[in-house]
Amino acid sequence: MRKKSLFLIFIIICVKAFAHNPQVSTISIIQQENKKWSVFITAPLVTYQLAISNNFPTLKIDSLDVYTTQNIILDLLRKNLLINGNENIKLRNNRIQIAHETIIYFELDDTTHIRQVNFTVFSKLVDHFTLFKLIPFNQKEITYILQSDNKYIYQKNEGNNINGIDYWLMVPYILIALVFLVILYFILIKFNEYRRIH
């Protein structure tokens, strides 16, 4: 029983460690009822620190206070997030929560249709990819992986087809999740058998 408990704890720790993988970030652009867009970006703090050190190599990250770190992160986002090729789109109502998992929220000014998104904040990081979600109001959600192969650019083609989606990149993660669920299922069966015996 002790071995099973330790194994279960090991599996949970492995899953938690993957959740804070510095090679993975997410950006979600969600359209509200009033047709305005909200943007949520999540990534581990380590990922932002790596991006800062790549963009500002002379800056000592460990000596920065929280306020300065927030301003540098927001500045990186303003310079490396381009929507529809328009550099004049403003990011309003910035909110940032710096923690182990850093969350950034802001609203976009006057963008009714999103056809292209360039998100190059983490493009200099090795083997990094960003899970991009575009959620128009009352329409189908679009999921796309931004990575070095597509130069961290989402582009919507005519006829609502999407360029370059590579769903095969998600297969290893789906397989890991399935293996985890099967193991959990067998553990629960054994646990129920053990309870019935005792």
Secondary structure as UniProt FT lines:
FT   HELIX           2..19
FT   TURN            22..23
FT   STRAND          24..31
FT   TURN            33..34
FT   STRAND          37..44
FT   HELIX           45..55
FT   TURN            57..58
FT   HELIX           61..63
FT   HELIX           66..80
FT   STRAND          81..83
FT   TURN            84..85
FT   TURN            87..88
FT   STRAND          91..97
FT   STRAND          101..108
FT   STRAND          116..119
FT   TURN            121..124
FT   TURN            126..127
FT   STRAND          129..135
FT   TURN            137..138
FT   STRAND          142..146
FT   HELIX           148..150
FT   TURN            151..152
FT   STRAND          153..156
FT   HELIX           158..160
FT   TURN            163..164
FT   HELIX           167..170
FT   HELIX           171..197
//
